Amino acid sequence: MNKFAARFFKDESGATAIEYGLIAALIAVVIIGAVTSLGSNASTKFQQVADAMK
């Protein structure tokens, strides 16, 4: 039983998977923020063009 516990605490493969998951989540947050910002800017530009055409 002691060997199992020692091997369990030394195993870091789960930690690696968690780290990759956190990195993927961070990248997703950055992408969502960028797309939201670009969408807002594009909407403003389209509105300016529509107002200029009136």
mmCIF entry with sequence, helices, sheets and N, C-alpha, C, O atoms, coordinates in Angstrom:
data_MODEL
# 
_entry.id   MODEL 
# 
_entity.id                         1 
_entity.type                       polymer 
_entity.pdbx_number_of_molecules   1 
# 
_entity_poly.entity_id                      1 
_entity_poly.type                           'polypeptide(L)' 
_entity_poly.nstd_linkage                   no 
_entity_poly.nstd_monomer                   no 
_entity_poly.pdbx_seq_one_letter_code       MNKFAARFFKDESGATAIEYGLIAALIAVVIIGAVTSLGSNASTKFQQVADAMK 
_entity_poly.pdbx_seq_one_letter_code_can   MNKFAARFFKDESGATAIEYGLIAALIAVVIIGAVTSLGSNASTKFQQVADAMK 
_entity_poly.pdbx_strand_id                 A 
# 
loop_
_entity_poly_seq.entity_id 
_entity_poly_seq.num 
_entity_poly_seq.mon_id 
_entity_poly_seq.hetero 
1 1  MET n 
1 2  ASN n 
1 3  LYS n 
1 4  PHE n 
1 5  ALA n 
1 6  ALA n 
1 7  ARG n 
1 8  PHE n 
1 9  PHE n 
1 10 LYS n 
1 11 ASP n 
1 12 GLU n 
1 13 SER n 
1 14 GLY n 
1 15 ALA n 
1 16 THR n 
1 17 ALA n 
1 18 ILE n 
1 19 GLU n 
1 20 TYR n 
1 21 GLY n 
1 22 LEU n 
1 23 ILE n 
1 24 ALA n 
1 25 ALA n 
1 26 LEU n 
1 27 ILE n 
1 28 ALA n 
1 29 VAL n 
1 30 VAL n 
1 31 ILE n 
1 32 ILE n 
1 33 GLY n 
1 34 ALA n 
1 35 VAL n 
1 36 THR n 
1 37 SER n 
1 38 LEU n 
1 39 GLY n 
1 40 SER n 
1 41 ASN n 
1 42 ALA n 
1 43 SER n 
1 44 THR n 
1 45 LYS n 
1 46 PHE n 
1 47 GLN n 
1 48 GLN n 
1 49 VAL n 
1 50 ALA n 
1 51 ASP n 
1 52 ALA n 
1 53 MET n 
1 54 LYS n 
# 
_struct_asym.id          A 
_struct_asym.entity_id   1 
# 
loop_
_struct_conf.conf_type_id 
_struct_conf.id 
_struct_conf.pdbx_PDB_helix_id 
_struct_conf.beg_label_comp_id 
_struct_conf.beg_label_asym_id 
_struct_conf.beg_label_seq_id 
_struct_conf.pdbx_beg_PDB_ins_code 
_struct_conf.end_label_comp_id 
_struct_conf.end_label_asym_id 
_struct_conf.end_label_seq_id 
_struct_conf.pdbx_end_PDB_ins_code 
_struct_conf.beg_auth_comp_id 
_struct_conf.beg_auth_asym_id 
_struct_conf.beg_auth_seq_id 
_struct_conf.end_auth_comp_id 
_struct_conf.end_auth_asym_id 
_struct_conf.end_auth_seq_id 
_struct_conf.pdbx_PDB_helix_class 
_struct_conf.details 
_struct_conf.pdbx_PDB_helix_length 
HELX_P HELX_P1 AA1 ASN A 2  ? LYS A 10 ? ASN A 2  LYS A 10 1 ? 9  
HELX_P HELX_P2 AA2 SER A 13 ? MET A 53 ? SER A 13 MET A 53 1 ? 41 
# 
_struct_conf_type.id          HELX_P 
_struct_conf_type.criteria    ? 
_struct_conf_type.reference   ? 
# 
loop_
_atom_site.group_PDB 
_atom_site.id 
_atom_site.type_symbol 
_atom_site.label_atom_id 
_atom_site.label_alt_id 
_atom_site.label_comp_id 
_atom_site.label_asym_id 
_atom_site.label_entity_id 
_atom_site.label_seq_id 
_atom_site.pdbx_PDB_ins_code 
_atom_site.Cartn_x 
_atom_site.Cartn_y 
_atom_site.Cartn_z 
_atom_site.occupancy 
_atom_site.B_iso_or_equiv 
_atom_site.pdbx_formal_charge 
_atom_site.auth_seq_id 
_atom_site.auth_comp_id 
_atom_site.auth_asym_id 
_atom_site.auth_atom_id 
_atom_site.pdbx_PDB_model_num 
ATOM 1   N N  . MET A 1 1  ? 0.823   -1.195 0.000   1.00 0.00 ? 1  MET A N  1 
ATOM 2   C CA . MET A 1 1  ? 0.000   0.000  0.000   1.00 0.00 ? 1  MET A CA 1 
ATOM 3   C C  . MET A 1 1  ? 0.869   1.261  0.000   1.00 0.00 ? 1  MET A C  1 
ATOM 4   O O  . MET A 1 1  ? 0.511   2.264  -0.618  1.00 0.00 ? 1  MET A O  1 
ATOM 5   N N  . ASN A 1 2  ? 1.987   1.209  0.681   1.00 0.00 ? 2  ASN A N  1 
ATOM 6   C CA . ASN A 1 2  ? 2.877   2.373  0.715   1.00 0.00 ? 2  ASN A CA 1 
ATOM 7   C C  . ASN A 1 2  ? 3.456   2.659  -0.660  1.00 0.00 ? 2  ASN A C  1 
ATOM 8   O O  . ASN A 1 2  ? 3.622   3.819  -1.038  1.00 0.00 ? 2  ASN A O  1 
ATOM 9   N N  . LYS A 1 3  ? 3.766   1.602  -1.415  1.00 0.00 ? 3  LYS A N  1 
ATOM 10  C CA . LYS A 1 3  ? 4.301   1.790  -2.762  1.00 0.00 ? 3  LYS A CA 1 
ATOM 11  C C  . LYS A 1 3  ? 3.262   2.471  -3.653  1.00 0.00 ? 3  LYS A C  1 
ATOM 12  O O  . LYS A 1 3  ? 3.585   3.352  -4.450  1.00 0.00 ? 3  LYS A O  1 
ATOM 13  N N  . PHE A 1 4  ? 2.008   2.041  -3.498  1.00 0.00 ? 4  PHE A N  1 
ATOM 14  C CA . PHE A 1 4  ? 0.936   2.644  -4.292  1.00 0.00 ? 4  PHE A CA 1 
ATOM 15  C C  . PHE A 1 4  ? 0.796   4.129  -3.967  1.00 0.00 ? 4  PHE A C  1 
ATOM 16  O O  . PHE A 1 4  ? 0.689   4.950  -4.878  1.00 0.00 ? 4  PHE A O  1 
ATOM 17  N N  . ALA A 1 5  ? 0.795   4.478  -2.704  1.00 0.00 ? 5  ALA A N  1 
ATOM 18  C CA . ALA A 1 5  ? 0.653   5.875  -2.294  1.00 0.00 ? 5  ALA A CA 1 
ATOM 19  C C  . ALA A 1 5  ? 1.838   6.701  -2.778  1.00 0.00 ? 5  ALA A C  1 
ATOM 20  O O  . ALA A 1 5  ? 1.653   7.824  -3.248  1.00 0.00 ? 5  ALA A O  1 
ATOM 21  N N  . ALA A 1 6  ? 3.037   6.171  -2.672  1.00 0.00 ? 6  ALA A N  1 
ATOM 22  C CA . ALA A 1 6  ? 4.231   6.896  -3.120  1.00 0.00 ? 6  ALA A CA 1 
ATOM 23  C C  . ALA A 1 6  ? 4.176   7.121  -4.623  1.00 0.00 ? 6  ALA A C  1 
ATOM 24  O O  . ALA A 1 6  ? 4.490   8.210  -5.104  1.00 0.00 ? 6  ALA A O  1 
ATOM 25  N N  . ARG A 1 7  ? 3.778   6.094  -5.363  1.00 0.00 ? 7  ARG A N  1 
ATOM 26  C CA . ARG A 1 7  ? 3.680   6.209  -6.809  1.00 0.00 ? 7  ARG A CA 1 
ATOM 27  C C  . ARG A 1 7  ? 2.572   7.202  -7.195  1.00 0.00 ? 7  ARG A C  1 
ATOM 28  O O  . ARG A 1 7  ? 2.713   7.958  -8.157  1.00 0.00 ? 7  ARG A O  1 
ATOM 29  N N  . PHE A 1 8  ? 1.480   7.189  -6.440  1.00 0.00 ? 8  PHE A N  1 
ATOM 30  C CA . PHE A 1 8  ? 0.367   8.097  -6.710  1.00 0.00 ? 8  PHE A CA 1 
ATOM 31  C C  . PHE A 1 8  ? 0.787   9.553  -6.521  1.00 0.00 ? 8  PHE A C  1 
ATOM 32  O O  . PHE A 1 8  ? 0.434   10.403 -7.339  1.00 0.00 ? 8  PHE A O  1 
ATOM 33  N N  . PHE A 1 9  ? 1.522   9.851  -5.472  1.00 0.00 ? 9  PHE A N  1 
ATOM 34  C CA . PHE A 1 9  ? 1.922   11.231 -5.199  1.00 0.00 ? 9  PHE A CA 1 
ATOM 35  C C  . PHE A 1 9  ? 3.034   11.716 -6.122  1.00 0.00 ? 9  PHE A C  1 
ATOM 36  O O  . PHE A 1 9  ? 3.196   12.921 -6.317  1.00 0.00 ? 9  PHE A O  1 
ATOM 37  N N  . LYS A 1 10 ? 3.803   10.788 -6.693  1.00 0.00 ? 10 LYS A N  1 
ATOM 38  C CA . LYS A 1 10 ? 4.864   11.177 -7.629  1.00 0.00 ? 10 LYS A CA 1 
ATOM 39  C C  . LYS A 1 10 ? 4.345   11.355 -9.049  1.00 0.00 ? 10 LYS A C  1 
ATOM 40  O O  . LYS A 1 10 ? 4.991   12.016 -9.862  1.00 0.00 ? 10 LYS A O  1 
ATOM 41  N N  . ASP A 1 11 ? 3.195   10.780 -9.359  1.00 0.00 ? 11 ASP A N  1 
ATOM 42  C CA . ASP A 1 11 ? 2.633   10.854 -10.712 1.00 0.00 ? 11 ASP A CA 1 
ATOM 43  C C  . ASP A 1 11 ? 2.151   12.271 -10.991 1.00 0.00 ? 11 ASP A C  1 
ATOM 44  O O  . ASP A 1 11 ? 1.309   12.796 -10.262 1.00 0.00 ? 11 ASP A O  1 
ATOM 45  N N  . GLU A 1 12 ? 2.683   12.896 -12.047 1.00 0.00 ? 12 GLU A N  1 
ATOM 46  C CA . GLU A 1 12 ? 2.323   14.263 -12.384 1.00 0.00 ? 12 GLU A CA 1 
ATOM 47  C C  . GLU A 1 12 ? 1.600   14.359 -13.728 1.00 0.00 ? 12 GLU A C  1 
ATOM 48  O O  . GLU A 1 12 ? 1.450   15.458 -14.261 1.00 0.00 ? 12 GLU A O  1 
ATOM 49  N N  . SER A 1 13 ? 1.156   13.252 -14.277 1.00 0.00 ? 13 SER A N  1 
ATOM 50  C CA . SER A 1 13 ? 0.502   13.302 -15.589 1.00 0.00 ? 13 SER A CA 1 
ATOM 51  C C  . SER A 1 13 ? -0.822  14.049 -15.525 1.00 0.00 ? 13 SER A C  1 
ATOM 52  O O  . SER A 1 13 ? -1.184  14.733 -16.483 1.00 0.00 ? 13 SER A O  1 
ATOM 53  N N  . GLY A 1 14 ? -1.537  13.938 -14.443 1.00 0.00 ? 14 GLY A N  1 
ATOM 54  C CA . GLY A 1 14 ? -2.784  14.680 -14.293 1.00 0.00 ? 14 GLY A CA 1 
ATOM 55  C C  . GLY A 1 14 ? -2.533  16.176 -14.200 1.00 0.00 ? 14 GLY A C  1 
ATOM 56  O O  . GLY A 1 14 ? -3.311  16.975 -14.722 1.00 0.00 ? 14 GLY A O  1 
ATOM 57  N N  . ALA A 1 15 ? -1.454  16.553 -13.541 1.00 0.00 ? 15 ALA A N  1 
ATOM 58  C CA . ALA A 1 15 ? -1.114  17.972 -13.415 1.00 0.00 ? 15 ALA A CA 1 
ATOM 59  C C  . ALA A 1 15 ? -0.823  18.571 -14.789 1.00 0.00 ? 15 ALA A C  1 
ATOM 60  O O  . ALA A 1 15 ? -1.180  19.718 -15.057 1.00 0.00 ? 15 ALA A O  1 
ATOM 61  N N  . THR A 1 16 ? -0.188  17.810 -15.640 1.00 0.00 ? 16 THR A N  1 
ATOM 62  C CA . THR A 1 16 ? 0.110   18.295 -16.993 1.00 0.00 ? 16 THR A CA 1 
ATOM 63  C C  . THR A 1 16 ? -1.185  18.537 -17.765 1.00 0.00 ? 16 THR A C  1 
ATOM 64  O O  . THR A 1 16 ? -1.313  19.542 -18.464 1.00 0.00 ? 16 THR A O  1 
ATOM 65  N N  . ALA A 1 17 ? -2.131  17.632 -17.641 1.00 0.00 ? 17 ALA A N  1 
ATOM 66  C CA . ALA A 1 17 ? -3.410  17.792 -18.327 1.00 0.00 ? 17 ALA A CA 1 
ATOM 67  C C  . ALA A 1 17 ? -4.147  19.025 -17.811 1.00 0.00 ? 17 ALA A C  1 
ATOM 68  O O  . ALA A 1 17 ? -4.757  19.758 -18.589 1.00 0.00 ? 17 ALA A O  1 
ATOM 69  N N  . ILE A 1 18 ? -4.091  19.248 -16.523 1.00 0.00 ? 18 ILE A N  1 
ATOM 70  C CA . ILE A 1 18 ? -4.738  20.421 -15.942 1.00 0.00 ? 18 ILE A CA 1 
ATOM 71  C C  . ILE A 1 18 ? -4.075  21.695 -16.447 1.00 0.00 ? 18 ILE A C  1 
ATOM 72  O O  . ILE A 1 18 ? -4.759  22.670 -16.757 1.00 0.00 ? 18 ILE A O  1 
ATOM 73  N N  . GLU A 1 19 ? -2.749  21.694 -16.531 1.00 0.00 ? 19 GLU A N  1 
ATOM 74  C CA . GLU A 1 19 ? -2.036  22.869 -17.040 1.00 0.00 ? 19 GLU A CA 1 
ATOM 75  C C  . GLU A 1 19 ? -2.435  23.170 -18.485 1.00 0.00 ? 19 GLU A C  1 
ATOM 76  O O  . GLU A 1 19 ? -2.657  24.328 -18.839 1.00 0.00 ? 19 GLU A O  1 
ATOM 77  N N  . TYR A 1 20 ? -2.524  22.141 -19.313 1.00 0.00 ? 20 TYR A N  1 
ATOM 78  C CA . TYR A 1 20 ? -2.951  22.349 -20.701 1.00 0.00 ? 20 TYR A CA 1 
ATOM 79  C C  . TYR A 1 20 ? -4.377  22.886 -20.752 1.00 0.00 ? 20 TYR A C  1 
ATOM 80  O O  . TYR A 1 20 ? -4.693  23.739 -21.582 1.00 0.00 ? 20 TYR A O  1 
ATOM 81  N N  . GLY A 1 21 ? -5.223  22.393 -19.880 1.00 0.00 ? 21 GLY A N  1 
ATOM 82  C CA . GLY A 1 21 ? -6.595  22.891 -19.819 1.00 0.00 ? 21 GLY A CA 1 
ATOM 83  C C  . GLY A 1 21 ? -6.653  24.357 -19.431 1.00 0.00 ? 21 GLY A C  1 
ATOM 84  O O  . GLY A 1 21 ? -7.435  25.120 -19.998 1.00 0.00 ? 21 GLY A O  1 
ATOM 85  N N  . LEU A 1 22 ? -5.831  24.757 -18.467 1.00 0.00 ? 22 LEU A N  1 
ATOM 86  C CA . LEU A 1 22 ? -5.795  26.162 -18.055 1.00 0.00 ? 22 LEU A CA 1 
ATOM 87  C C  . LEU A 1 22 ? -5.264  27.057 -19.170 1.00 0.00 ? 22 LEU A C  1 
ATOM 88  O O  . LEU A 1 22 ? -5.767  28.162 -19.376 1.00 0.00 ? 22 LEU A O  1 
ATOM 89  N N  . ILE A 1 23 ? -4.260  26.585 -19.880 1.00 0.00 ? 23 ILE A N  1 
ATOM 90  C CA . ILE A 1 23 ? -3.725  27.356 -21.004 1.00 0.00 ? 23 ILE A CA 1 
ATOM 91  C C  . ILE A 1 23 ? -4.789  27.516 -22.089 1.00 0.00 ? 23 ILE A C  1 
ATOM 92  O O  . ILE A 1 23 ? -4.953  28.604 -22.641 1.00 0.00 ? 23 ILE A O  1 
ATOM 93  N N  . ALA A 1 24 ? -5.507  26.444 -22.395 1.00 0.00 ? 24 ALA A N  1 
ATOM 94  C CA . ALA A 1 24 ? -6.568  26.514 -23.405 1.00 0.00 ? 24 ALA A CA 1 
ATOM 95  C C  . ALA A 1 24 ? -7.670  27.475 -22.973 1.00 0.00 ? 24 ALA A C  1 
ATOM 96  O O  . ALA A 1 24 ? -8.195  28.224 -23.797 1.00 0.00 ? 24 ALA A O  1 
ATOM 97  N N  . ALA A 1 25 ? -8.022  27.460 -21.698 1.00 0.00 ? 25 ALA A N  1 
ATOM 98  C CA . ALA A 1 25 ? -9.049  28.375 -21.196 1.00 0.00 ? 25 ALA A CA 1 
ATOM 99  C C  . ALA A 1 25 ? -8.582  29.824 -21.303 1.00 0.00 ? 25 ALA A C  1 
ATOM 100 O O  . ALA A 1 25 ? -9.364  30.700 -21.673 1.00 0.00 ? 25 ALA A O  1 
ATOM 101 N N  . LEU A 1 26 ? -7.318  30.082 -20.983 1.00 0.00 ? 26 LEU A N  1 
ATOM 102 C CA . LEU A 1 26 ? -6.781  31.436 -21.084 1.00 0.00 ? 26 LEU A CA 1 
ATOM 103 C C  . LEU A 1 26 ? -6.782  31.922 -22.529 1.00 0.00 ? 26 LEU A C  1 
ATOM 104 O O  . LEU A 1 26 ? -7.126  33.073 -22.800 1.00 0.00 ? 26 LEU A O  1 
ATOM 105 N N  . ILE A 1 27 ? -6.402  31.056 -23.448 1.00 0.00 ? 27 ILE A N  1 
ATOM 106 C CA . ILE A 1 27 ? -6.419  31.419 -24.868 1.00 0.00 ? 27 ILE A CA 1 
ATOM 107 C C  . ILE A 1 27 ? -7.851  31.711 -25.322 1.00 0.00 ? 27 ILE A C  1 
ATOM 108 O O  . ILE A 1 27 ? -8.079  32.651 -26.083 1.00 0.00 ? 27 ILE A O  1 
ATOM 109 N N  . ALA A 1 28 ? -8.808  30.918 -24.864 1.00 0.00 ? 28 ALA A N  1 
ATOM 110 C CA . ALA A 1 28 ? -10.210 31.140 -25.227 1.00 0.00 ? 28 ALA A CA 1 
ATOM 111 C C  . ALA A 1 28 ? -10.699 32.487 -24.716 1.00 0.00 ? 28 ALA A C  1 
ATOM 112 O O  . ALA A 1 28 ? -11.417 33.192 -25.426 1.00 0.00 ? 28 ALA A O  1 
ATOM 113 N N  . VAL A 1 29 ? -10.320 32.856 -23.490 1.00 0.00 ? 29 VAL A N  1 
ATOM 114 C CA . VAL A 1 29 ? -10.733 34.150 -22.931 1.00 0.00 ? 29 VAL A CA 1 
ATOM 115 C C  . VAL A 1 29 ? -10.147 35.294 -23.749 1.00 0.00 ? 29 VAL A C  1 
ATOM 116 O O  . VAL A 1 29 ? -10.832 36.283 -24.011 1.00 0.00 ? 29 VAL A O  1 
ATOM 117 N N  . VAL A 1 30 ? -8.891  35.169 -24.151 1.00 0.00 ? 30 VAL A N  1 
ATOM 118 C CA . VAL A 1 30 ? -8.250  36.210 -24.956 1.00 0.00 ? 30 VAL A CA 1 
ATOM 119 C C  . VAL A 1 30 ? -8.943  36.332 -26.313 1.00 0.00 ? 30 VAL A C  1 
ATOM 120 O O  . VAL A 1 30 ? -9.199  37.441 -26.781 1.00 0.00 ? 30 VAL A O  1 
ATOM 121 N N  . ILE A 1 31 ? -9.245  35.209 -26.941 1.00 0.00 ? 31 ILE A N  1 
ATOM 122 C CA . ILE A 1 31 ? -9.915  35.232 -28.246 1.00 0.00 ? 31 ILE A CA 1 
ATOM 123 C C  . ILE A 1 31 ? -11.304 35.860 -28.123 1.00 0.00 ? 31 ILE A C  1 
ATOM 124 O O  . ILE A 1 31 ? -11.694 36.669 -28.964 1.00 0.00 ? 31 ILE A O  1 
ATOM 125 N N  . ILE A 1 32 ? -12.041 35.497 -27.093 1.00 0.00 ? 32 ILE A N  1 
ATOM 126 C CA . ILE A 1 32 ? -13.386 36.055 -26.905 1.00 0.00 ? 32 ILE A CA 1 
ATOM 127 C C  . ILE A 1 32 ? -13.305 37.564 -26.697 1.00 0.00 ? 32 ILE A C  1 
ATOM 128 O O  . ILE A 1 32 ? -14.108 38.316 -27.249 1.00 0.00 ? 32 ILE A O  1 
ATOM 129 N N  . GLY A 1 33 ? -12.343 37.999 -25.907 1.00 0.00 ? 33 GLY A N  1 
ATOM 130 C CA . GLY A 1 33 ? -12.174 39.439 -25.698 1.00 0.00 ? 33 GLY A CA 1 
ATOM 131 C C  . GLY A 1 33 ? -11.825 40.172 -26.971 1.00 0.00 ? 33 GLY A C  1 
ATOM 132 O O  . GLY A 1 33 ? -12.349 41.257 -27.225 1.00 0.00 ? 33 GLY A O  1 
ATOM 133 N N  . ALA A 1 34 ? -10.941 39.595 -27.782 1.00 0.00 ? 34 ALA A N  1 
ATOM 134 C CA . ALA A 1 34 ? -10.543 40.232 -29.037 1.00 0.00 ? 34 ALA A CA 1 
ATOM 135 C C  . ALA A 1 34 ? -11.708 40.295 -30.017 1.00 0.00 ? 34 ALA A C  1 
ATOM 136 O O  . ALA A 1 34 ? -11.919 41.328 -30.653 1.00 0.00 ? 34 ALA A O  1 
ATOM 137 N N  . VAL A 1 35 ? -12.459 39.222 -30.149 1.00 0.00 ? 35 VAL A N  1 
ATOM 138 C CA . VAL A 1 35 ? -13.590 39.195 -31.073 1.00 0.00 ? 35 VAL A CA 1 
ATOM 139 C C  . VAL A 1 35 ? -14.671 40.174 -30.620 1.00 0.00 ? 35 VAL A C  1 
ATOM 140 O O  . VAL A 1 35 ? -15.280 40.849 -31.450 1.00 0.00 ? 35 VAL A O  1 
ATOM 141 N N  . THR A 1 36 ? -14.910 40.255 -29.332 1.00 0.00 ? 36 THR A N  1 
ATOM 142 C CA . THR A 1 36 ? -15.900 41.200 -28.813 1.00 0.00 ? 36 THR A CA 1 
ATOM 143 C C  . THR A 1 36 ? -15.484 42.633 -29.111 1.00 0.00 ? 36 THR A C  1 
ATOM 144 O O  . THR A 1 36 ? -16.304 43.453 -29.526 1.00 0.00 ? 36 THR A O  1 
ATOM 145 N N  . SER A 1 37 ? -14.217 42.928 -28.899 1.00 0.00 ? 37 SER A N  1 
ATOM 146 C CA . SER A 1 37 ? -13.713 44.275 -29.161 1.00 0.00 ? 37 SER A CA 1 
ATOM 147 C C  . SER A 1 37 ? -13.784 44.615 -30.646 1.00 0.00 ? 37 SER A C  1 
ATOM 148 O O  . SER A 1 37 ? -14.220 45.705 -31.016 1.00 0.00 ? 37 SER A O  1 
ATOM 149 N N  . LEU A 1 38 ? -13.361 43.694 -31.487 1.00 0.00 ? 38 LEU A N  1 
ATOM 150 C CA . LEU A 1 38 ? -13.415 43.938 -32.929 1.00 0.00 ? 38 LEU A CA 1 
ATOM 151 C C  . LEU A 1 38 ? -14.849 44.073 -33.422 1.00 0.00 ? 38 LEU A C  1 
ATOM 152 O O  . LEU A 1 38 ? -15.134 44.894 -34.294 1.00 0.00 ? 38 LEU A O  1 
ATOM 153 N N  . GLY A 1 39 ? -15.741 43.278 -32.872 1.00 0.00 ? 39 GLY A N  1 
ATOM 154 C CA . GLY A 1 39 ? -17.147 43.359 -33.264 1.00 0.00 ? 39 GLY A CA 1 
ATOM 155 C C  . GLY A 1 39 ? -17.751 44.696 -32.897 1.00 0.00 ? 39 GLY A C  1 
ATOM 156 O O  . GLY A 1 39 ? -18.525 45.271 -33.662 1.00 0.00 ? 39 GLY A O  1 
ATOM 157 N N  . SER A 1 40 ? -17.396 45.188 -31.724 1.00 0.00 ? 40 SER A N  1 
ATOM 158 C CA . SER A 1 40 ? -17.897 46.496 -31.284 1.00 0.00 ? 40 SER A CA 1 
ATOM 159 C C  . SER A 1 40 ? -17.353 47.608 -32.182 1.00 0.00 ? 40 SER A C  1 
ATOM 160 O O  . SER A 1 40 ? -18.087 48.515 -32.574 1.00 0.00 ? 40 SER A O  1 
ATOM 161 N N  . ASN A 1 41 ? -16.071 47.529 -32.501 1.00 0.00 ? 41 ASN A N  1 
ATOM 162 C CA . ASN A 1 41 ? -15.477 48.537 -33.389 1.00 0.00 ? 41 ASN A CA 1 
ATOM 163 C C  . ASN A 1 41 ? -16.093 48.488 -34.781 1.00 0.00 ? 41 ASN A C  1 
ATOM 164 O O  . ASN A 1 41 ? -16.357 49.531 -35.379 1.00 0.00 ? 41 ASN A O  1 
ATOM 165 N N  . ALA A 1 42 ? -16.322 47.297 -35.296 1.00 0.00 ? 42 ALA A N  1 
ATOM 166 C CA . ALA A 1 42 ? -16.917 47.148 -36.626 1.00 0.00 ? 42 ALA A CA 1 
ATOM 167 C C  . ALA A 1 42 ? -18.338 47.696 -36.627 1.00 0.00 ? 42 ALA A C  1 
ATOM 168 O O  . ALA A 1 42 ? -18.752 48.343 -37.589 1.00 0.00 ? 42 ALA A O  1 
ATOM 169 N N  . SER A 1 43 ? -19.077 47.445 -35.573 1.00 0.00 ? 43 SER A N  1 
ATOM 170 C CA . SER A 1 43 ? -20.442 47.943 -35.481 1.00 0.00 ? 43 SER A CA 1 
ATOM 171 C C  . SER A 1 43 ? -20.462 49.470 -35.479 1.00 0.00 ? 43 SER A C  1 
ATOM 172 O O  . SER A 1 43 ? -21.316 50.089 -36.114 1.00 0.00 ? 43 SER A O  1 
ATOM 173 N N  . THR A 1 44 ? -19.524 50.064 -34.767 1.00 0.00 ? 44 THR A N  1 
ATOM 174 C CA . THR A 1 44 ? -19.429 51.522 -34.732 1.00 0.00 ? 44 THR A CA 1 
ATOM 175 C C  . THR A 1 44 ? -19.115 52.077 -36.120 1.00 0.00 ? 44 THR A C  1 
ATOM 176 O O  . THR A 1 44 ? -19.714 53.065 -36.543 1.00 0.00 ? 44 THR A O  1 
ATOM 177 N N  . LYS A 1 45 ? -18.189 51.452 -36.822 1.00 0.00 ? 45 LYS A N  1 
ATOM 178 C CA . LYS A 1 45 ? -17.829 51.914 -38.171 1.00 0.00 ? 45 LYS A CA 1 
ATOM 179 C C  . LYS A 1 45 ? -19.007 51.787 -39.132 1.00 0.00 ? 45 LYS A C  1 
ATOM 180 O O  . LYS A 1 45 ? -19.269 52.697 -39.918 1.00 0.00 ? 45 LYS A O  1 
ATOM 181 N N  . PHE A 1 46 ? -19.716 50.665 -39.071 1.00 0.00 ? 46 PHE A N  1 
ATOM 182 C CA . PHE A 1 46 ? -20.892 50.487 -39.936 1.00 0.00 ? 46 PHE A CA 1 
ATOM 183 C C  . PHE A 1 46 ? -21.942 51.552 -39.644 1.00 0.00 ? 46 PHE A C  1 
ATOM 184 O O  . PHE A 1 46 ? -22.575 52.064 -40.567 1.00 0.00 ? 46 PHE A O  1 
ATOM 185 N N  . GLN A 1 47 ? -22.131 51.885 -38.388 1.00 0.00 ? 47 GLN A N  1 
ATOM 186 C CA . GLN A 1 47 ? -23.101 52.901 -38.023 1.00 0.00 ? 47 GLN A CA 1 
ATOM 187 C C  . GLN A 1 47 ? -22.669 54.273 -38.551 1.00 0.00 ? 47 GLN A C  1 
ATOM 188 O O  . GLN A 1 47 ? -23.505 55.051 -39.011 1.00 0.00 ? 47 GLN A O  1 
ATOM 189 N N  . GLN A 1 48 ? -21.363 54.571 -38.487 1.00 0.00 ? 48 GLN A N  1 
ATOM 190 C CA . GLN A 1 48 ? -20.852 55.834 -39.015 1.00 0.00 ? 48 GLN A CA 1 
ATOM 191 C C  . GLN A 1 48 ? -21.085 55.919 -40.527 1.00 0.00 ? 48 GLN A C  1 
ATOM 192 O O  . GLN A 1 48 ? -21.478 56.966 -41.042 1.00 0.00 ? 48 GLN A O  1 
ATOM 193 N N  . VAL A 1 49 ? -20.845 54.830 -41.220 1.00 0.00 ? 49 VAL A N  1 
ATOM 194 C CA . VAL A 1 49 ? -21.061 54.809 -42.671 1.00 0.00 ? 49 VAL A CA 1 
ATOM 195 C C  . VAL A 1 49 ? -22.556 54.976 -42.973 1.00 0.00 ? 49 VAL A C  1 
ATOM 196 O O  . VAL A 1 49 ? -22.920 55.710 -43.892 1.00 0.00 ? 49 VAL A O  1 
ATOM 197 N N  . ALA A 1 50 ? -23.405 54.312 -42.223 1.00 0.00 ? 50 ALA A N  1 
ATOM 198 C CA . ALA A 1 50 ? -24.854 54.424 -42.448 1.00 0.00 ? 50 ALA A CA 1 
ATOM 199 C C  . ALA A 1 50 ? -25.327 55.847 -42.188 1.00 0.00 ? 50 ALA A C  1 
ATOM 200 O O  . ALA A 1 50 ? -26.162 56.367 -42.929 1.00 0.00 ? 50 ALA A O  1 
ATOM 201 N N  . ASP A 1 51 ? -24.803 56.482 -41.144 1.00 0.00 ? 51 ASP A N  1 
ATOM 202 C CA . ASP A 1 51 ? -25.185 57.864 -40.835 1.00 0.00 ? 51 ASP A CA 1 
ATOM 203 C C  . ASP A 1 51 ? -24.683 58.818 -41.933 1.00 0.00 ? 51 ASP A C  1 
ATOM 204 O O  . ASP A 1 51 ? -25.370 59.780 -42.274 1.00 0.00 ? 51 ASP A O  1 
ATOM 205 N N  . ALA A 1 52 ? -23.501 58.557 -42.481 1.00 0.00 ? 52 ALA A N  1 
ATOM 206 C CA . ALA A 1 52 ? -22.954 59.424 -43.527 1.00 0.00 ? 52 ALA A CA 1 
ATOM 207 C C  . ALA A 1 52 ? -23.745 59.298 -44.821 1.00 0.00 ? 52 ALA A C  1 
ATOM 208 O O  . ALA A 1 52 ? -23.775 60.238 -45.614 1.00 0.00 ? 52 ALA A O  1 
ATOM 209 N N  . MET A 1 53 ? -24.377 58.168 -45.047 1.00 0.00 ? 53 MET A N  1 
ATOM 210 C CA . MET A 1 53 ? -25.133 57.955 -46.269 1.00 0.00 ? 53 MET A CA 1 
ATOM 211 C C  . MET A 1 53 ? -26.511 58.599 -46.218 1.00 0.00 ? 53 MET A C  1 
ATOM 212 O O  . MET A 1 53 ? -27.161 58.726 -47.256 1.00 0.00 ? 53 MET A O  1 
ATOM 213 N N  . LYS A 1 54 ? -26.974 59.009 -45.045 1.00 0.00 ? 54 LYS A N  1 
ATOM 214 C CA . LYS A 1 54 ? -28.327 59.574 -44.930 1.00 0.00 ? 54 LYS A CA 1 
ATOM 215 C C  . LYS A 1 54 ? -28.392 60.952 -45.491 1.00 0.00 ? 54 LYS A C  1 
ATOM 216 O O  . LYS A 1 54 ? -29.453 61.575 -45.476 1.00 0.00 ? 54 LYS A O  1 
# 
